[in-house]
Amino acid sequence: MSSEAQAPSRRNKFLVVVDDTPECRTAIRFACRRAWHVGGGVILLRVIEPPDFQHWMGVEQVMREEAREAAEELLQSLADDISKDTNLVPEFVIRDGYVKDELIGLIEEDPDIRILVLAASPDTGGPGPLVKSLVGEMSGTFAIPITVVPGNLTDQQLDAVT
């Protein structure tokens, strides 16, 4: 028996960072449509970044709890939309920290993550800080392929390319 035959089967997963930008939904739709077409899965990552300033400990804890509840509600709402569109049930990951660090950590922890899908901002200010960082400075050393989708594509345009 070959070593390939003995290896456990893996499910290719598309990873999307969920943030508050309008183009985030473009990345989610692209990833979900691709996963649906290839029989893969989708992971939605929401990172709760630390506040810019320190509050009293009790106030900071309440802010974190509220941010986590809001993240869970957002991810559940997105999952409902995804399920209606593709019958996929995405995985949720909510982490505290900085987006880039948590993203890299998750990719290192889950060997089934095969592609990171990001959407570039259609604004004139550039594609966005995460895209700039990952596609620019880290692109040659990043562990998986990165797909950058133009953030201004319509649903029909996305469906035509997936």
MODELLER restraints for C-alpha pairs under 7 A, 6 or more apart:
rsr = mdl.restraints
at = mdl.atoms
rsr.add(forms.Gaussian(group=physical.xy_distance, feature=features.Distance(at['CA:10:A'], at['CA:112:A']), mean=6.09, stdev=0.5))
rsr.add(forms.Gaussian(group=physical.xy_distance, feature=features.Distance(at['CA:11:A'], at['CA:40:A']), mean=5.76, stdev=0.5))
rsr.add(forms.Gaussian(group=physical.xy_distance, feature=features.Distance(at['CA:11:A'], at['CA:41:A']), mean=6.82, stdev=0.5))
rsr.add(forms.Gaussian(group=physical.xy_distance, feature=features.Distance(at['CA:11:A'], at['CA:112:A']), mean=5.91, stdev=0.5))
rsr.add(forms.Gaussian(group=physical.xy_distance, feature=features.Distance(at['CA:12:A'], at['CA:40:A']), mean=4.95, stdev=0.5))
rsr.add(forms.Gaussian(group=physical.xy_distance, feature=features.Distance(at['CA:12:A'], at['CA:41:A']), mean=6.28, stdev=0.5))
rsr.add(forms.Gaussian(group=physical.xy_distance, feature=features.Distance(at['CA:12:A'], at['CA:112:A']), mean=5.36, stdev=0.5))
rsr.add(forms.Gaussian(group=physical.xy_distance, feature=features.Distance(at['CA:12:A'], at['CA:113:A']), mean=6.08, stdev=0.5))
rsr.add(forms.Gaussian(group=physical.xy_distance, feature=features.Distance(at['CA:12:A'], at['CA:114:A']), mean=5.72, stdev=0.5))
rsr.add(forms.Gaussian(group=physical.xy_distance, feature=features.Distance(at['CA:13:A'], at['CA:40:A']), mean=5.57, stdev=0.5))
rsr.add(forms.Gaussian(group=physical.xy_distance, feature=features.Distance(at['CA:13:A'], at['CA:41:A']), mean=4.53, stdev=0.5))
rsr.add(forms.Gaussian(group=physical.xy_distance, feature=features.Distance(at['CA:13:A'], at['CA:42:A']), mean=5.25, stdev=0.5))
rsr.add(forms.Gaussian(group=physical.xy_distance, feature=features.Distance(at['CA:13:A'], at['CA:43:A']), mean=6.75, stdev=0.5))
rsr.add(forms.Gaussian(group=physical.xy_distance, feature=features.Distance(at['CA:13:A'], at['CA:112:A']), mean=5.74, stdev=0.5))
rsr.add(forms.Gaussian(group=physical.xy_distance, feature=features.Distance(at['CA:13:A'], at['CA:113:A']), mean=4.55, stdev=0.5))
rsr.add(forms.Gaussian(group=physical.xy_distance, feature=features.Distance(at['CA:13:A'], at['CA:114:A']), mean=5.61, stdev=0.5))
rsr.add(forms.Gaussian(group=physical.xy_distance, feature=features.Distance(at['CA:13:A'], at['CA:115:A']), mean=6.84, stdev=0.5))
rsr.add(forms.Gaussian(group=physical.xy_distance, feature=features.Distance(at['CA:14:A'], at['CA:31:A']), mean=5.92, stdev=0.5))
rsr.add(forms.Gaussian(group=physical.xy_distance, feature=features.Distance(at['CA:14:A'], at['CA:35:A']), mean=6.75, stdev=0.5))
rsr.add(forms.Gaussian(group=physical.xy_distance, feature=features.Distance(at['CA:14:A'], at['CA:41:A']), mean=6.19, stdev=0.5))
rsr.add(forms.Gaussian(group=physical.xy_distance, feature=features.Distance(at['CA:14:A'], at['CA:42:A']), mean=4.77, stdev=0.5))
rsr.add(forms.Gaussian(group=physical.xy_distance, feature=features.Distance(at['CA:14:A'], at['CA:43:A']), mean=6.19, stdev=0.5))
rsr.add(forms.Gaussian(group=physical.xy_distance, feature=features.Distance(at['CA:14:A'], at['CA:113:A']), mean=6.03, stdev=0.5))
rsr.add(forms.Gaussian(group=physical.xy_distance, feature=features.Distance(at['CA:14:A'], at['CA:114:A']), mean=6.18, stdev=0.5))
rsr.add(forms.Gaussian(group=physical.xy_distance, feature=features.Distance(at['CA:14:A'], at['CA:115:A']), mean=5.03, stdev=0.5))
rsr.add(forms.Gaussian(group=physical.xy_distance, feature=features.Distance(at['CA:14:A'], at['CA:116:A']), mean=5.90, stdev=0.5))
rsr.add(forms.Gaussian(group=physical.xy_distance, feature=features.Distance(at['CA:14:A'], at['CA:117:A']), mean=6.76, stdev=0.5))
rsr.add(forms.Gaussian(group=physical.xy_distance, feature=features.Distance(at['CA:15:A'], at['CA:42:A']), mean=5.89, stdev=0.5))
rsr.add(forms.Gaussian(group=physical.xy_distance, feature=features.Distance(at['CA:15:A'], at['CA:43:A']), mean=4.81, stdev=0.5))
rsr.add(forms.Gaussian(group=physical.xy_distance, feature=features.Distance(at['CA:15:A'], at['CA:44:A']), mean=6.17, stdev=0.5))
rsr.add(forms.Gaussian(group=physical.xy_distance, feature=features.Distance(at['CA:15:A'], at['CA:113:A']), mean=6.54, stdev=0.5))
rsr.add(forms.Gaussian(group=physical.xy_distance, feature=features.Distance(at['CA:15:A'], at['CA:115:A']), mean=6.23, stdev=0.5))
rsr.add(forms.Gaussian(group=physical.xy_distance, feature=features.Distance(at['CA:15:A'], at['CA:116:A']), mean=4.78, stdev=0.5))
rsr.add(forms.Gaussian(group=physical.xy_distance, feature=features.Distance(at['CA:15:A'], at['CA:117:A']), mean=6.02, stdev=0.5))
rsr.add(forms.Gaussian(group=physical.xy_distance, feature=features.Distance(at['CA:16:A'], at['CA:27:A']), mean=6.72, stdev=0.5))
rsr.add(forms.Gaussian(group=physical.xy_distance, feature=features.Distance(at['CA:16:A'], at['CA:28:A']), mean=6.25, stdev=0.5))
rsr.add(forms.Gaussian(group=physical.xy_distance, feature=features.Distance(at['CA:16:A'], at['CA:43:A']), mean=6.26, stdev=0.5))
rsr.add(forms.Gaussian(group=physical.xy_distance, feature=features.Distance(at['CA:16:A'], at['CA:44:A']), mean=5.16, stdev=0.5))
rsr.add(forms.Gaussian(group=physical.xy_distance, feature=features.Distance(at['CA:16:A'], at['CA:45:A']), mean=6.12, stdev=0.5))
rsr.add(forms.Gaussian(group=physical.xy_distance, feature=features.Distance(at['CA:16:A'], at['CA:116:A']), mean=6.16, stdev=0.5))
rsr.add(forms.Gaussian(group=physical.xy_distance, feature=features.Distance(at['CA:16:A'], at['CA:117:A']), mean=5.31, stdev=0.5))
rsr.add(forms.Gaussian(group=physical.xy_distance, feature=features.Distance(at['CA:16:A'], at['CA:118:A']), mean=6.44, stdev=0.5))
rsr.add(forms.Gaussian(group=physical.xy_distance, feature=features.Distance(at['CA:17:A'], at['CA:44:A']), mean=6.04, stdev=0.5))
rsr.add(forms.Gaussian(group=physical.xy_distance, feature=features.Distance(at['CA:17:A'], at['CA:45:A']), mean=4.79, stdev=0.5))
rsr.add(forms.Gaussian(group=physical.xy_distance, feature=features.Distance(at['CA:17:A'], at['CA:46:A']), mean=6.10, stdev=0.5))
rsr.add(forms.Gaussian(group=physical.xy_distance, feature=features.Distance(at['CA:18:A'], at['CA:24:A']), mean=6.14, stdev=0.5))
rsr.add(forms.Gaussian(group=physical.xy_distance, feature=features.Distance(at['CA:18:A'], at['CA:44:A']), mean=6.22, stdev=0.5))
rsr.add(forms.Gaussian(group=physical.xy_distance, feature=features.Distance(at['CA:18:A'], at['CA:45:A']), mean=5.66, stdev=0.5))
rsr.add(forms.Gaussian(group=physical.xy_distance, feature=features.Distance(at['CA:18:A'], at['CA:46:A']), mean=5.08, stdev=0.5))
rsr.add(forms.Gaussian(group=physical.xy_distance, feature=features.Distance(at['CA:19:A'], at['CA:46:A']), mean=6.67, stdev=0.5))
rsr.add(forms.Gaussian(group=physical.xy_distance, feature=features.Distance(at['CA:23:A'], at['CA:119:A']), mean=5.64, stdev=0.5))
rsr.add(forms.Gaussian(group=physical.xy_distance, feature=features.Distance(at['CA:23:A'], at['CA:120:A']), mean=6.87, stdev=0.5))
rsr.add(forms.Gaussian(group=physical.xy_distance, feature=features.Distance(at['CA:23:A'], at['CA:121:A']), mean=6.13, stdev=0.5))
rsr.add(forms.Gaussian(group=physical.xy_distance, feature=features.Distance(at['CA:23:A'], at['CA:151:A']), mean=4.51, stdev=0.5))
rsr.add(forms.Gaussian(group=physical.xy_distance, feature=features.Distance(at['CA:24:A'], at['CA:119:A']), mean=6.11, stdev=0.5))
rsr.add(forms.Gaussian(group=physical.xy_distance, feature=features.Distance(at['CA:26:A'], at['CA:119:A']), mean=6.39, stdev=0.5))
rsr.add(forms.Gaussian(group=physical.xy_distance, feature=features.Distance(at['CA:26:A'], at['CA:151:A']), mean=5.88, stdev=0.5))
rsr.add(forms.Gaussian(group=physical.xy_distance, feature=features.Distance(at['CA:27:A'], at['CA:117:A']), mean=5.91, stdev=0.5))
rsr.add(forms.Gaussian(group=physical.xy_distance, feature=features.Distance(at['CA:27:A'], at['CA:118:A']), mean=5.39, stdev=0.5))
rsr.add(forms.Gaussian(group=physical.xy_distance, feature=features.Distance(at['CA:27:A'], at['CA:119:A']), mean=5.01, stdev=0.5))
rsr.add(forms.Gaussian(group=physical.xy_distance, feature=features.Distance(at['CA:27:A'], at['CA:149:A']), mean=6.36, stdev=0.5))
rsr.add(forms.Gaussian(group=physical.xy_distance, feature=features.Distance(at['CA:30:A'], at['CA:158:A']), mean=6.14, stdev=0.5))
rsr.add(forms.Gaussian(group=physical.xy_distance, feature=features.Distance(at['CA:30:A'], at['CA:162:A']), mean=6.73, stdev=0.5))
rsr.add(forms.Gaussian(group=physical.xy_distance, feature=features.Distance(at['CA:31:A'], at['CA:42:A']), mean=6.91, stdev=0.5))
rsr.add(forms.Gaussian(group=physical.xy_distance, feature=features.Distance(at['CA:31:A'], at['CA:117:A']), mean=6.33, stdev=0.5))
rsr.add(forms.Gaussian(group=physical.xy_distance, feature=features.Distance(at['CA:32:A'], at['CA:42:A']), mean=6.37, stdev=0.5))
rsr.add(forms.Gaussian(group=physical.xy_distance, feature=features.Distance(at['CA:33:A'], at['CA:162:A']), mean=6.01, stdev=0.5))
rsr.add(forms.Gaussian(group=physical.xy_distance, feature=features.Distance(at['CA:34:A'], at['CA:162:A']), mean=5.40, stdev=0.5))
rsr.add(forms.Gaussian(group=physical.xy_distance, feature=features.Distance(at['CA:35:A'], at['CA:41:A']), mean=5.47, stdev=0.5))
rsr.add(forms.Gaussian(group=physical.xy_distance, feature=features.Distance(at['CA:35:A'], at['CA:42:A']), mean=6.70, stdev=0.5))
rsr.add(forms.Gaussian(group=physical.xy_distance, feature=features.Distance(at['CA:36:A'], at['CA:86:A']), mean=6.32, stdev=0.5))
rsr.add(forms.Gaussian(group=physical.xy_distance, feature=features.Distance(at['CA:36:A'], at['CA:88:A']), mean=6.98, stdev=0.5))
rsr.add(forms.Gaussian(group=physical.xy_distance, feature=features.Distance(at['CA:41:A'], at['CA:90:A']), mean=6.57, stdev=0.5))
rsr.add(forms.Gaussian(group=physical.xy_distance, feature=features.Distance(at['CA:42:A'], at['CA:90:A']), mean=4.94, stdev=0.5))
rsr.add(forms.Gaussian(group=physical.xy_distance, feature=features.Distance(at['CA:42:A'], at['CA:91:A']), mean=6.29, stdev=0.5))
rsr.add(forms.Gaussian(group=physical.xy_distance, feature=features.Distance(at['CA:43:A'], at['CA:90:A']), mean=5.55, stdev=0.5))
rsr.add(forms.Gaussian(group=physical.xy_distance, feature=features.Distance(at['CA:43:A'], at['CA:91:A']), mean=4.64, stdev=0.5))
rsr.add(forms.Gaussian(group=physical.xy_distance, feature=features.Distance(at['CA:43:A'], at['CA:92:A']), mean=5.89, stdev=0.5))
rsr.add(forms.Gaussian(group=physical.xy_distance, feature=features.Distance(at['CA:44:A'], at['CA:90:A']), mean=6.78, stdev=0.5))
rsr.add(forms.Gaussian(group=physical.xy_distance, feature=features.Distance(at['CA:44:A'], at['CA:91:A']), mean=6.15, stdev=0.5))
rsr.add(forms.Gaussian(group=physical.xy_distance, feature=features.Distance(at['CA:44:A'], at['CA:92:A']), mean=5.09, stdev=0.5))
rsr.add(forms.Gaussian(group=physical.xy_distance, feature=features.Distance(at['CA:44:A'], at['CA:93:A']), mean=6.19, stdev=0.5))
rsr.add(forms.Gaussian(group=physical.xy_distance, feature=features.Distance(at['CA:45:A'], at['CA:92:A']), mean=6.21, stdev=0.5))
rsr.add(forms.Gaussian(group=physical.xy_distance, feature=features.Distance(at['CA:45:A'], at['CA:93:A']), mean=4.82, stdev=0.5))
rsr.add(forms.Gaussian(group=physical.xy_distance, feature=features.Distance(at['CA:45:A'], at['CA:94:A']), mean=5.96, stdev=0.5))
rsr.add(forms.Gaussian(group=physical.xy_distance, feature=features.Distance(at['CA:46:A'], at['CA:71:A']), mean=6.70, stdev=0.5))
rsr.add(forms.Gaussian(group=physical.xy_distance, feature=features.Distance(at['CA:46:A'], at['CA:93:A']), mean=6.28, stdev=0.5))
rsr.add(forms.Gaussian(group=physical.xy_distance, feature=features.Distance(at['CA:46:A'], at['CA:94:A']), mean=4.90, stdev=0.5))
rsr.add(forms.Gaussian(group=physical.xy_distance, feature=features.Distance(at['CA:46:A'], at['CA:95:A']), mean=6.51, stdev=0.5))
rsr.add(forms.Gaussian(group=physical.xy_distance, feature=features.Distance(at['CA:47:A'], at['CA:94:A']), mean=5.73, stdev=0.5))
rsr.add(forms.Gaussian(group=physical.xy_distance, feature=features.Distance(at['CA:47:A'], at['CA:95:A']), mean=4.86, stdev=0.5))
rsr.add(forms.Gaussian(group=physical.xy_distance, feature=features.Distance(at['CA:47:A'], at['CA:96:A']), mean=5.67, stdev=0.5))
rsr.add(forms.Gaussian(group=physical.xy_distance, feature=features.Distance(at['CA:47:A'], at['CA:97:A']), mean=6.51, stdev=0.5))
rsr.add(forms.Gaussian(group=physical.xy_distance, feature=features.Distance(at['CA:47:A'], at['CA:98:A']), mean=6.84, stdev=0.5))
rsr.add(forms.Gaussian(group=physical.xy_distance, feature=features.Distance(at['CA:47:A'], at['CA:99:A']), mean=5.71, stdev=0.5))
rsr.add(forms.Gaussian(group=physical.xy_distance, feature=features.Distance(at['CA:48:A'], at['CA:67:A']), mean=6.85, stdev=0.5))
rsr.add(forms.Gaussian(group=physical.xy_distance, feature=features.Distance(at['CA:48:A'], at['CA:95:A']), mean=6.08, stdev=0.5))
rsr.add(forms.Gaussian(group=physical.xy_distance, feature=features.Distance(at['CA:48:A'], at['CA:96:A']), mean=4.74, stdev=0.5))
rsr.add(forms.Gaussian(group=physical.xy_distance, feature=features.Distance(at['CA:48:A'], at['CA:97:A']), mean=6.14, stdev=0.5))
rsr.add(forms.Gaussian(group=physical.xy_distance, feature=features.Distance(at['CA:49:A'], at['CA:96:A']), mean=5.89, stdev=0.5))
rsr.add(forms.Gaussian(group=physical.xy_distance, feature=features.Distance(at['CA:49:A'], at['CA:97:A']), mean=4.94, stdev=0.5))
rsr.add(forms.Gaussian(group=physical.xy_distance, feature=features.Distance(at['CA:49:A'], at['CA:98:A']), mean=5.37, stdev=0.5))
rsr.add(forms.Gaussian(group=physical.xy_distance, feature=features.Distance(at['CA:50:A'], at['CA:97:A']), mean=6.23, stdev=0.5))
rsr.add(forms.Gaussian(group=physical.xy_distance, feature=features.Distance(at['CA:75:A'], at['CA:92:A']), mean=6.86, stdev=0.5))
rsr.add(forms.Gaussian(group=physical.xy_distance, feature=features.Distance(at['CA:79:A'], at['CA:89:A']), mean=6.53, stdev=0.5))
rsr.add(forms.Gaussian(group=physical.xy_distance, feature=features.Distance(at['CA:79:A'], at['CA:90:A']), mean=6.18, stdev=0.5))
rsr.add(forms.Gaussian(group=physical.xy_distance, feature=features.Distance(at['CA:82:A'], at['CA:88:A']), mean=6.38, stdev=0.5))
rsr.add(forms.Gaussian(group=physical.xy_distance, feature=features.Distance(at['CA:83:A'], at['CA:89:A']), mean=5.89, stdev=0.5))
rsr.add(forms.Gaussian(group=physical.xy_distance, feature=features.Distance(at['CA:95:A'], at['CA:102:A']), mean=6.92, stdev=0.5))
rsr.add(forms.Gaussian(group=physical.xy_distance, feature=features.Distance(at['CA:107:A'], at['CA:113:A']), mean=6.28, stdev=0.5))
rsr.add(forms.Gaussian(group=physical.xy_distance, feature=features.Distance(at['CA:114:A'], at['CA:144:A']), mean=5.97, stdev=0.5))
rsr.add(forms.Gaussian(group=physical.xy_distance, feature=features.Distance(at['CA:115:A'], at['CA:144:A']), mean=5.82, stdev=0.5))
rsr.add(forms.Gaussian(group=physical.xy_distance, feature=features.Distance(at['CA:115:A'], at['CA:145:A']), mean=5.23, stdev=0.5))
rsr.add(forms.Gaussian(group=physical.xy_distance, feature=features.Distance(at['CA:115:A'], at['CA:146:A']), mean=5.84, stdev=0.5))
rsr.add(forms.Gaussian(group=physical.xy_distance, feature=features.Distance(at['CA:116:A'], at['CA:145:A']), mean=6.44, stdev=0.5))
rsr.add(forms.Gaussian(group=physical.xy_distance, feature=features.Distance(at['CA:116:A'], at['CA:146:A']), mean=4.81, stdev=0.5))
rsr.add(forms.Gaussian(group=physical.xy_distance, feature=features.Distance(at['CA:116:A'], at['CA:147:A']), mean=6.16, stdev=0.5))
rsr.add(forms.Gaussian(group=physical.xy_distance, feature=features.Distance(at['CA:117:A'], at['CA:146:A']), mean=5.94, stdev=0.5))
rsr.add(forms.Gaussian(group=physical.xy_distance, feature=features.Distance(at['CA:117:A'], at['CA:147:A']), mean=4.82, stdev=0.5))
rsr.add(forms.Gaussian(group=physical.xy_distance, feature=features.Distance(at['CA:117:A'], at['CA:148:A']), mean=6.01, stdev=0.5))
rsr.add(forms.Gaussian(group=physical.xy_distance, feature=features.Distance(at['CA:118:A'], at['CA:131:A']), mean=6.93, stdev=0.5))
rsr.add(forms.Gaussian(group=physical.xy_distance, feature=features.Distance(at['CA:118:A'], at['CA:147:A']), mean=6.21, stdev=0.5))
rsr.add(forms.Gaussian(group=physical.xy_distance, feature=features.Distance(at['CA:118:A'], at['CA:148:A']), mean=4.87, stdev=0.5))
rsr.add(forms.Gaussian(group=physical.xy_distance, feature=features.Distance(at['CA:118:A'], at['CA:149:A']), mean=6.18, stdev=0.5))
rsr.add(forms.Gaussian(group=physical.xy_distance, feature=features.Distance(at['CA:119:A'], at['CA:148:A']), mean=5.27, stdev=0.5))
rsr.add(forms.Gaussian(group=physical.xy_distance, feature=features.Distance(at['CA:119:A'], at['CA:149:A']), mean=4.51, stdev=0.5))
rsr.add(forms.Gaussian(group=physical.xy_distance, feature=features.Distance(at['CA:119:A'], at['CA:150:A']), mean=5.60, stdev=0.5))
rsr.add(forms.Gaussian(group=physical.xy_distance, feature=features.Distance(at['CA:119:A'], at['CA:151:A']), mean=5.05, stdev=0.5))
rsr.add(forms.Gaussian(group=physical.xy_distance, feature=features.Distance(at['CA:120:A'], at['CA:127:A']), mean=4.32, stdev=0.5))
rsr.add(forms.Gaussian(group=physical.xy_distance, feature=features.Distance(at['CA:120:A'], at['CA:128:A']), mean=6.28, stdev=0.5))
rsr.add(forms.Gaussian(group=physical.xy_distance, feature=features.Distance(at['CA:120:A'], at['CA:131:A']), mean=6.68, stdev=0.5))
rsr.add(forms.Gaussian(group=physical.xy_distance, feature=features.Distance(at['CA:120:A'], at['CA:148:A']), mean=6.31, stdev=0.5))
rsr.add(forms.Gaussian(group=physical.xy_distance, feature=features.Distance(at['CA:120:A'], at['CA:149:A']), mean=6.07, stdev=0.5))
rsr.add(forms.Gaussian(group=physical.xy_distance, feature=features.Distance(at['CA:120:A'], at['CA:150:A']), mean=5.13, stdev=0.5))
rsr.add(forms.Gaussian(group=physical.xy_distance, feature=features.Distance(at['CA:120:A'], at['CA:151:A']), mean=5.08, stdev=0.5))
rsr.add(forms.Gaussian(group=physical.xy_distance, feature=features.Distance(at['CA:121:A'], at['CA:127:A']), mean=4.54, stdev=0.5))
rsr.add(forms.Gaussian(group=physical.xy_distance, feature=features.Distance(at['CA:121:A'], at['CA:128:A']), mean=5.81, stdev=0.5))
rsr.add(forms.Gaussian(group=physical.xy_distance, feature=features.Distance(at['CA:121:A'], at['CA:151:A']), mean=5.26, stdev=0.5))
rsr.add(forms.Gaussian(group=physical.xy_distance, feature=features.Distance(at['CA:122:A'], at['CA:150:A']), mean=6.84, stdev=0.5))
rsr.add(forms.Gaussian(group=physical.xy_distance, feature=features.Distance(at['CA:122:A'], at['CA:151:A']), mean=5.47, stdev=0.5))
rsr.add(forms.Gaussian(group=physical.xy_distance, feature=features.Distance(at['CA:122:A'], at['CA:152:A']), mean=5.71, stdev=0.5))
